């Protein structure tokens, strides 16, 4: 049984659910964490590799992470004109 800081105990198969992952990340963000920090904290809490977690991220969460990286300057966006 895994015990997360947000008052929810879950079995190993439950935390692999993308919906529960997204809810947990959103709770951490509401409490003041960035999306990047929330994802990294989640990985540490459940002892999961970042690469494994990436498979469970929703498109919406991926976009929020990408936007956060772009806004912070860690990811550069190349712009191009359609030809």
HELIX and SHEET records of a PDB file:
HELIX    1   1 UNK A   12  UNK A   15  1                                   4    
HELIX    2   2 UNK A   18  UNK A   30  1                                  13    
HELIX    3   3 UNK A   35  UNK A   46  1                                  12    
HELIX    4   4 UNK A   50  UNK A   54  1                                   5    
HELIX    5   5 UNK A   59  UNK A   72  1                                  14    
SHEET    1   A 2 UNK A   2  UNK A   3  0                                        
SHEET    2   A 2 UNK A   9  UNK A  10 -1                                        
END                                                                             
